[in-house]
């Protein structure tokens, strides 16, 4: 639905709930409560009939039009630009970044510099580029700079989409299917069929209206035929950018693409960066290191500090320390030992220091030992799944699927059943309270078990897309049951309340703004708003029902109804929401001390402290080396065990 129609339905739902509650007081003016409720129900259904998106959704059920796809592309540019500008600032890329250089090993592209990556890309005949480099050489940073530059210049043509390839499993899905899924995950408003038509993300990919900038090909290179599938999905005439570690791209070929390889940093570039990002006292401490690099440019220390990642790590770790310890050959005999030390010190210096937390604007100071344990657990979980992105809704995978389903169903069934039993215990037939509560609890638990196996509810076809039909049928069925048990007033109130709750799901289904930059906090906030609104509406409804069942002047019963309705409303609101299953997993893991209770706050602070970075709605470790180091020790080949 459009935002205007969504707001109209939302206002109608709230107004219906308030008018239903007003039925408690109109009896003082000689108005029959049943007549009042019938009038409210009829008015609400008429409003839904006027705003029913079924007609509009049928009209939009066809493929997205050219104008709708153009609108989606424009809104995507706005969202992505805001998202990556914020991320580039978080990574310090707007504060004198390192000057990266590259050359083409096969002569397919001229030499260039990092700040001219957009021009280098646009000079390619087919706008196809492969960016190679050693771990930490700056491939992801260069890809980010390219994405921002293309977004800044965008007036028409494909929208640059930067995504890590580690979340693609070539054995499970086609690369275009994966790209479509990621668009929907990071930008759920693309499912708004009225604004952007049906299958908007699919058509953006199919009609080449997105420019894939795929980071980390080496993460999927182990899958036979991965590059062949990419080449088949994006033929030579299609713009494409691919980054990879140099050894991970050995023997590979992307037709029509220029290949460039990032150079290692020399001692002058290292010294210039560290001097520029340190005060005079700290810069003086680096002088023995600079003299050593100049005297022995082929030494293990020069090799270790030859990447932008290592230089940034060194500048961050020794912002208040003594870097000359790196000259100790006994402690640091090779490049791997230096890199491991810098990664370890990054976590050590980032947490537990109040001054560091204040400087990074972290919300609180986290214990070093706890932070290291939590990050290690998360790194091992990602390593076990072979991915580099930490999506909050995927935390549920860290708990066994069956165990998670049982936990979530038990909690929701208990909450919903208790809410119904508590209210019915004071009804005209209190003996039915245990049976009614048990039945409601079982029904909620079964629904939760079904919902636990699906990432999101599938849209209903045909007539079940109608607000009037779904709300009317559900409200009528439940209202008749309650009316038979507790009288027509209770049946009208409960039936109307469930009709309002059903309509509310439509109103909140696709209320995301495509122009809003994606982030973990924002995607989670959308689920929380749906929970809050649904819980409050059912709370008002059951509060009114309690008042009508027990009498208009028994305000204590109204309060009881509000409390019971809040419990049941919560249980029904969270069934299909990713936030609920994330919360179940988070609480279970926090009880086992695997993650902190305030997990999202911790992750956001870790990002501010430089240990994590953000990619759309997900977090990543600052670099794969950080994740690999936390996940486990290296083997002799230099890779995590």
C-alpha positions in Angstrom: 0.0 0.0 0.0 1.0 3.6 -0.4 2.1 5.5 2.7 -1.0 7.7 2.5 -3.4 4.7 2.4 -1.3 2.9 5.1 -1.7 5.9 7.4 -5.4 6.1 6.7 -5.8 2.4 7.7 -3.7 2.9 10.8 -5.8 5.9 11.8 -9.0 3.9 11.2 -7.7 1.1 13.4 -6.8 3.4 16.3 -10.1 5.3 15.9 -12.1 2.1 15.9 -10.3 0.9 19.1 -11.0 4.2 20.8 -14.7 4.3 19.8 -15.1 0.8 21.0 -13.6 1.8 24.4 -16.1 4.7 24.4 -18.9 2.2 24.4 -18.3 1.9 28.1 -19.5 5.3 28.8 -22.3 6.0 26.2 -24.7 4.0 28.3 -25.0 7.1 30.5 -26.7 8.9 27.6 -29.3 6.2 26.9 -27.5 4.7 24.0 -27.5 0.9 23.7 -23.9 -0.4 23.8 -24.7 -3.2 21.4 -26.1 -0.7 18.9 -23.1 1.5 19.4 -20.7 -1.4 18.7 -22.6 -2.5 15.7 -22.4 1.1 14.3 -18.6 1.2 15.0 -18.1 -2.2 13.4 -20.1 -1.2 10.3 -18.3 2.1 10.0 -14.9 0.3 10.3 -15.8 -2.2 7.6 -17.0 0.6 5.3 -13.7 2.4 5.9 -11.8 -0.8 4.9 -14.0 -1.2 1.9 -13.1 2.3 0.8 -9.4 1.8 1.4 -9.2 -1.9 0.6 -5.9 -2.5 -1.2 -7.2 -5.7 -2.8 -8.4 -3.7 -5.9 -5.1 -1.8 -6.0 -3.0 -4.9 -5.5 -4.9 -6.7 -8.3 -4.1 -3.7 -10.5 -0.5 -3.9 -9.4 -0.3 -7.6 -9.6 1.3 -7.4 -13.0 5.0 -6.7 -13.5 6.4 -3.4 -12.5 6.2 -0.7 -15.2 9.1 1.3 -16.5 8.1 4.3 -14.4 7.8 2.2 -11.3 11.3 0.7 -11.8 12.7 4.2 -12.5 11.2 5.4 -9.2 12.6 2.4 -7.4 16.0 3.1 -8.8 15.9 6.8 -7.8 14.9 5.9 -4.3 17.6 3.3 -4.1 20.2 5.9 -5.0 19.1 8.2 -2.2 19.2 5.4 0.4 22.5 3.9 -0.7 24.2 7.2 -0.9 23.2 8.1 2.7 24.2 4.6 3.8 27.7 4.6 2.3 28.5 8.2 3.2 27.8 7.4 6.9 29.9 4.2 6.6 32.8 5.9 4.9 32.8 8.5 7.7 32.8 5.7 10.3 35.8 4.1 8.6 37.6 7.4 8.5 37.8 7.5 4.8 37.1 11.3 4.7 40.1 12.0 6.9 43.3 11.8 4.8 43.0 8.2 3.7 46.0 6.3 2.3 46.9 6.9 -1.3 46.5 3.5 -3.0 48.1 2.7 -6.3 47.5 -0.1 -8.8 48.7 -1.4 -12.1 47.4 -4.0 -14.5 49.3 -7.3 -14.6 47.9 -8.1 -18.1 47.9 -4.6 -19.6 44.1 -4.4 -19.7 44.0 -1.2 -17.8 46.3 1.8 -17.2 48.0 2.4 -13.8 45.9 4.4 -11.4 45.3 5.7 -7.9 42.5 5.0 -5.4 41.0 8.5 -5.5 40.6 8.1 -9.3 38.9 4.7 -9.3 35.6 6.1 -10.7 37.4 7.5 -13.8 39.4 4.3 -14.2 36.1 2.3 -14.1 34.3 4.6 -16.6 37.3 4.4 -19.0 36.7 0.7 -19.3 34.9 0.0 -22.6 32.2 -2.2 -21.1 32.5 -0.8 -17.5 33.8 -4.1 -16.2 36.6 -4.2 -13.7 38.4 -6.8 -11.5 40.3 -5.4 -8.5 42.9 -7.7 -7.0 45.2 -7.4 -3.9 46.6 -9.1 -0.9 44.6 -9.5 2.3 44.2 -6.0 3.8 45.4 -4.2 0.6 42.3 -2.0 0.4 40.1 -3.8 -2.0 36.9 -3.3 0.0 37.8 0.3 0.7 38.4 0.9 -3.0 35.1 -0.8 -3.9 33.3 1.5 -1.4 34.9 4.6 -2.9 33.9 3.4 -6.3 30.3 2.9 -5.1 30.1 6.3 -3.5 31.6 8.0 -6.6 29.1 6.3 -9.0 26.2 7.1 -6.7 27.3 10.7 -6.5 27.4 11.0 -10.3 24.3 8.9 -10.9 21.6 10.5 -13.1 20.5 7.5 -15.1 21.5 3.9 -15.8 22.2 1.1 -13.4 22.4 1.7 -9.7 25.7 0.5 -8.1 25.0 -2.2 -5.4 28.0 -3.2 -3.2 27.6 -6.6 -1.7 29.9 -9.2 -0.1 30.0 -12.5 -2.0 30.5 -14.5 1.2 26.7 -14.6 1.7 26.2 -16.3 -1.7 26.2 -20.1 -1.9 26.7 -21.1 -5.5 25.6 -24.7 -4.8 22.2 -23.4 -3.5 21.1 -20.4 -5.5 21.8 -18.6 -8.7 23.8 -15.4 -8.3 20.9 -13.3 -9.7 18.5 -14.9 -7.2 21.0 -14.1 -4.4 21.3 -10.5 -5.6 17.5 -10.2 -5.6 17.2 -11.7 -2.1 19.8 -9.3 -0.8 17.9 -6.3 -2.3 14.8 -7.4 -0.5 16.6 -8.0 2.8 18.3 -4.6 2.8 15.5 -2.7 1.2 12.1 -4.3 2.2 10.1 -1.4 0.8 10.8 -2.9 -2.7 7.9 -5.3 -1.9 5.5 -2.3 -1.9 3.6 -3.4 -5.0 1.5 -0.2 -5.3 4.5 2.1 -5.4 7.0 -0.1 -7.3 4.8 -2.9 -8.8 5.3 -6.6 -8.4 8.7 -8.3 -8.6 10.5 -4.9 -8.5 13.8 -6.3 -7.3 13.7 -9.2 -9.7 13.1 -6.8 -12.6 15.8 -4.4 -11.5 18.3 -7.3 -11.7 16.8 -8.9 -14.8 16.7 -5.6 -16.8 20.3 -4.7 -15.8 19.2 -1.7 -13.7 21.7 -2.5 -11.0 25.4 -2.5 -11.3 26.7 -5.4 -9.1 29.9 -4.5 -7.2 30.8 -7.9 -5.7 33.4 -7.9 -3.0 35.4 -11.0 -2.0 35.3 -13.5 -4.9 38.0 -15.5 -3.1 35.3 -16.4 -0.5 33.4 -18.4 -3.1 36.2 -19.4 -5.4 36.3 -22.9 -3.7 32.9 -23.7 -5.3 33.5 -25.3 -8.7 31.9 -23.2 -11.4 31.3 -20.1 -9.3 33.0 -17.7 -11.7 31.3 -19.5 -14.6 27.9 -18.7 -13.1 28.9 -15.1 -12.5 30.1 -14.8 -16.1 26.9 -16.4 -17.4 24.7 -14.1 -15.2 26.6 -11.0 -16.2 27.8 -11.4 -19.8 30.6 -9.2 -21.3 28.2 -6.3 -22.3 27.0 -6.0 -18.6 28.7 -3.7 -16.2 30.4 -5.6 -13.3 33.0 -5.0 -10.6 34.7 -7.9 -8.8 37.2 -7.8 -6.0 39.3 -10.8 -4.9 42.5 -11.8 -3.2 45.2 -12.2 -5.8 45.8 -15.9 -5.1 42.0 -16.6 -5.1 41.7 -15.3 -8.6 44.6 -17.3 -10.1 43.7 -18.9 -13.4 40.3 -17.1 -13.5 39.0 -14.8 -16.3 36.2 -12.3 -16.6 35.5 -11.6 -20.2 35.8 -7.9 -21.2 37.0 -6.8 -17.8 40.1 -4.8 -17.0 42.2 -6.3 -14.3 44.1 -4.1 -11.8 46.2 -5.1 -8.7 46.8 -2.9 -5.7 50.4 -2.2 -4.8 51.9 -2.7 -1.4 52.6 0.5 0.5 56.2 1.7 0.6 57.9 3.2 3.7 57.2 6.8 2.7 53.5 6.2 2.4 53.4 4.4 5.7 55.3 7.1 7.5 53.2 9.9 5.9 49.9 8.3 7.1 51.1 7.6 10.7 52.5 11.1 11.1 49.3 12.7 9.8 47.1 10.7 12.2 49.2 11.2 15.4 50.1 14.1 17.6 53.8 15.1 17.7 54.6 13.0 20.8 53.2 9.8 19.4 54.7 10.6 15.9 58.1 10.8 17.5 57.7 7.3 19.0 57.3 6.0 15.4 60.6 7.3 14.2 62.6 4.2 15.1 60.1 2.2 13.0 60.4 4.6 10.1 64.2 4.4 10.2 64.0 0.6 10.2 61.6 0.5 7.3 63.9 2.8 5.3 66.9 0.7 6.1 65.4 -2.7 5.5 62.5 -2.4 3.0 62.4 -6.1 2.5 62.2 -7.1 6.2 59.3 -8.9 7.8 58.1 -5.7 9.5 58.0 -3.8 6.2 56.1 -6.7 4.7 53.6 -6.8 7.6 53.0 -3.0 7.4 52.7 -2.9 3.6 48.9 -3.0 3.6 46.4 -0.2 4.5 44.7 -2.5 7.1 48.0 -3.1 9.0 48.9 0.6 8.9 45.4 1.5 10.2 45.7 -1.2 12.9 49.1 0.0 14.0 48.0 3.6 14.2 44.9 2.6 16.2 46.7 0.2 18.5 49.6 2.5 19.3 47.7 5.7 19.6 48.9 5.8 23.2 51.4 3.0 23.2 55.0 2.3 22.3 55.3 1.0 18.7 59.0 0.2 18.9 58.2 -3.2 20.4 57.5 -4.3 16.9 61.2 -4.3 16.3 61.6 -7.3 18.6 62.4 -10.1 16.2 62.0 -12.8 18.9 58.4 -11.8 19.6 57.6 -11.0 16.0 59.6 -13.3 13.7 57.4 -13.0 10.6 54.5 -11.1 9.0 51.8 -13.4 10.5 53.0 -12.8 14.1 52.9 -9.0 13.6 49.3 -9.1 12.0 48.1 -11.4 14.8 49.5 -9.1 17.5 47.9 -6.0 15.9 44.5 -7.8 15.6 44.7 -9.0 19.2 45.7 -5.5 20.4 42.8 -4.0 18.5 40.2 -5.8 20.6 42.3 -5.3 23.8 42.6 -1.5 23.3 39.1 -1.0 22.0 37.3 -2.3 25.1 37.7 -1.7 28.8 39.1 1.9 28.5 36.7 4.7 29.4 38.8 7.3 27.5 38.7 5.2 24.3 34.9 4.6 24.7 34.3 8.3 25.3 36.4 9.3 22.3 34.5 6.8 20.0 31.2 7.9 21.5 30.4 4.4 22.6 27.4 4.1 24.8 29.2 2.3 27.6 32.5 0.6 28.6 32.6 -3.1 28.0 34.8 -5.5 29.8 37.8 -6.7 27.7 37.4 -10.3 28.7 33.6 -10.3 28.1 34.0 -8.5 24.7 36.7 -10.9 23.6 34.5 -13.9 24.5 31.4 -12.5 22.8 33.3 -11.5 19.6 35.1 -14.9 19.5 31.7 -16.7 19.7 30.3 -14.6 16.9 33.4 -15.0 14.7 33.3 -18.8 15.1 29.6 -18.8 14.3 30.2 -16.9 11.0 33.3 -19.0 10.3 31.2 -22.2 10.7 28.6 -20.9 8.2 31.3 -19.7 5.8 30.0 -16.1 5.8 31.4 -12.6 6.6 28.2 -10.8 7.4 26.5 -10.7 10.8 22.8 -10.3 10.2 20.9 -9.9 13.5 17.9 -12.0 12.2 20.4 -14.9 11.5 21.3 -15.2 15.2 18.6 -17.8 15.4 20.9 -20.1 13.5 23.2 -20.2 16.5 20.5 -22.1 18.4 19.2 -25.4 17.1 16.2 -24.9 14.9 14.0 -27.4 16.8 15.1 -26.1 20.2 14.5 -22.5 19.1 11.0 -23.3 17.9 10.1 -25.1 21.2 11.4 -22.2 23.3 9.6 -19.6 21.3 6.4 -21.5 21.2 6.4 -22.3 24.9 6.9 -18.7 25.8 4.3 -17.3 23.4 1.8 -20.0 24.3 2.2 -19.3 28.0 1.8 -15.5 27.5 -1.2 -15.8 25.3 -2.9 -18.6 27.3 -2.3 -16.8 30.6 -3.8 -13.6 29.2 -7.0 -15.3 28.1 -7.3 -17.4 31.2 -6.7 -14.4 33.5 -9.5 -12.5 31.8 -12.0 -15.4 31.6 -11.4 -16.2 35.3 -13.6 -13.3 36.2 -16.3 -13.9 33.5 -19.7 -15.3 34.1 -18.4 -18.8 33.7 -15.0 -18.9 35.6 -14.9 -22.7 35.5 -14.2 -22.4 31.8 -11.1 -20.2 32.4 -8.5 -23.0 32.5 -9.9 -24.7 29.5 -10.2 -21.4 27.5 -6.7 -20.4 28.5 -5.2 -23.8 27.7 -6.9 -23.8 24.3 -5.7 -20.3 23.5 -2.2 -21.2 24.7 -2.1 -24.3 22.5 -3.4 -22.4 19.5 -0.7 -19.7 19.9 2.0 -22.2 20.5 1.0 -24.2 17.4 1.0 -21.0 15.4 4.4 -20.1 16.8 5.8 -23.5 15.8 4.6 -23.0 12.3 6.0 -19.5 12.1 9.4 -20.6 13.4 10.1 -22.5 10.2 9.5 -19.6 7.9 11.5 -16.4 7.6 8.5 -14.4 6.6 4.8 -15.2 6.0 4.0 -15.7 2.4 1.5 -13.3 0.8 -2.0 -14.7 0.5 -3.4 -15.0 -3.1 -6.7 -13.9 -4.5 -9.5 -13.0 -2.1 -7.3 -13.4 1.0 -5.5 -10.2 0.0 -8.7 -8.2 0.8 -8.8 -6.2 4.0 -12.6 -6.5 4.3 -12.7 -10.3 3.7 -9.8 -11.2 6.1 -10.8 -8.8 8.8 -14.5 -9.5 8.5 -14.3 -13.3 8.4 -11.8 -13.5 11.4 -13.8 -11.0 13.4 -17.1 -12.7 12.7 -15.9 -16.2 13.5 -14.3 -15.3 16.8 -17.1 -12.8 17.7 -19.7 -15.5 17.3 -17.9 -17.8 19.7 -17.4 -15.2 22.4 -21.0 -13.9 21.9 -22.3 -17.4 22.5 -20.3 -17.7 25.7 -20.4 -14.3 27.2 -23.1 -12.3 25.5 -23.5 -10.2 22.4 -21.5 -7.2 23.8 -18.4 -9.3 24.4 -18.8 -11.0 21.0 -19.0 -7.6 19.3 -16.0 -6.2 21.1 -13.7 -9.2 20.7 -14.8 -9.7 17.0 -14.2 -6.0 16.2 -10.9 -6.1 18.1 -9.6 -9.0 16.0 -10.8 -7.3 12.8 -8.9 -4.2 13.8 -5.8 -6.3 14.6 -6.0 -8.1 11.2 -6.3 -4.8 9.4 -3.4 -3.4 11.3 -1.1 -6.1 9.9 -1.9 -4.9 6.4 -1.3 -1.3 7.5 2.2 -2.2 8.9 3.2 -4.8 6.3 5.2 -2.6 3.9 5.5 0.7 5.7 9.3 1.0 5.1 10.7 4.0 3.3 12.9 2.9 0.4 14.8 6.3 0.6 15.7 5.6 4.2 19.3 4.2 4.5 19.4 0.6 5.6 20.9 -0.3 9.0 20.6 -3.0 11.6 18.9 -0.7 14.1 16.4 0.6 11.5 15.3 -2.9 10.2 14.9 -4.0 13.8 12.9 -0.9 14.7 10.3 -1.7 12.1 9.5 -5.0 13.8 9.3 -3.4 17.2 6.8 -0.8 16.0 4.6 -3.6 14.6 4.8 -5.3 18.0 3.9 -2.2 20.0 1.0 -1.1 17.8 -0.6 -4.6 17.6 -0.2 -5.1 21.4 -1.8 -1.7 22.2 -4.8 -2.2 19.9 -5.7 -5.6 21.3 -5.1 -4.2 24.8 -7.7 -1.5 24.3 -10.0 -4.1 22.7 -9.9 -6.6 25.5 -10.1 -3.8 28.1 -13.3 -2.7 26.5 -14.6 -6.3 26.4 -13.8 -6.7 30.1 -15.7 -3.6 30.9 -18.7 -4.6 28.9 -18.8 -8.1 30.3 -18.5 -7.0 33.9 -20.4 -3.7 33.7 -19.6 -0.2 32.6 -18.7 1.1 36.0 -16.3 -1.6 37.1 -13.1 0.2 36.1 -10.9 -2.4 37.8 -12.2 -5.0 35.3 -11.4 -2.6 32.5 -7.8 -2.5 33.7 -7.7 -6.3 33.9 -8.9 -6.5 30.3 -6.3 -4.0 29.2 -3.5 -6.1 30.9 -4.8 -9.4 29.5 -5.3 -7.9 26.0 -1.7 -6.6 26.1 -0.4 -10.1 26.8 -2.5 -11.7 24.0 -1.8 -8.9 21.6 2.0 -9.3 22.1 1.8 -13.0 21.6 -0.2 -12.6 18.3 1.9 -9.7 17.1 5.3 -11.3 17.2 4.5 -14.6 15.6 6.0 -13.9 12.2 8.4 -11.2 13.1 12.2 -11.8 12.9 12.6 -9.7 16.0 10.9 -12.3 18.2 13.0 -15.2 17.1 16.1 -13.0 17.4 15.1 -12.2 20.9 14.5 -15.8 21.9 18.0 -16.7 20.5 19.6 -13.7 22.1 18.1 -14.5 25.6 19.1 -18.1 25.4 22.6 -17.3 24.3 23.0 -14.6 26.9 22.0 -17.0 29.6 24.8 -19.2 28.5 27.1 -16.1 28.4 27.7 -16.5 24.7 26.5 -12.9 23.8 25.7 -9.9 26.0 22.1 -9.1 27.0 22.3 -5.8 25.1 23.7 -7.4 22.0 22.7 -4.7 19.5 24.1 -2.0 21.7 27.3 -4.0 22.0 27.6 -4.4 18.2 27.0 -0.8 17.6 29.6 0.2 20.1 32.0 -2.3 18.6 31.5 -0.6 15.2 32.2 2.8 16.8 35.3 1.4 18.3 36.5 0.1 14.9 36.2 -3.6 15.5 33.2 -4.0 13.3 31.9 -2.2 10.3 28.4 -1.9 8.8 27.1 -3.2 5.4 23.5 -2.3 4.9 21.4 -4.1 7.5 24.3 -6.3 8.6 27.5 -6.0 10.5 30.9 -7.3 9.5 34.2 -7.6 11.3 36.5 -4.7 10.3 38.4 -7.2 8.1 38.4 -10.9 7.4 41.7 -11.1 9.2 40.0 -9.9 12.4 37.3 -12.5 12.1 39.7 -15.3 11.2 42.0 -14.4 14.1 39.1 -14.5 16.6 37.6 -17.6 15.0 40.8 -19.7 15.6 44.5 -20.1 15.2 46.2 -20.1 11.8 47.5 -23.1 10.1 50.9 -23.3 8.4 49.3 -22.0 5.2 48.3 -18.8 7.0 44.6 -19.5 7.0 42.3 -20.1 10.0 42.2 -23.7 11.2 
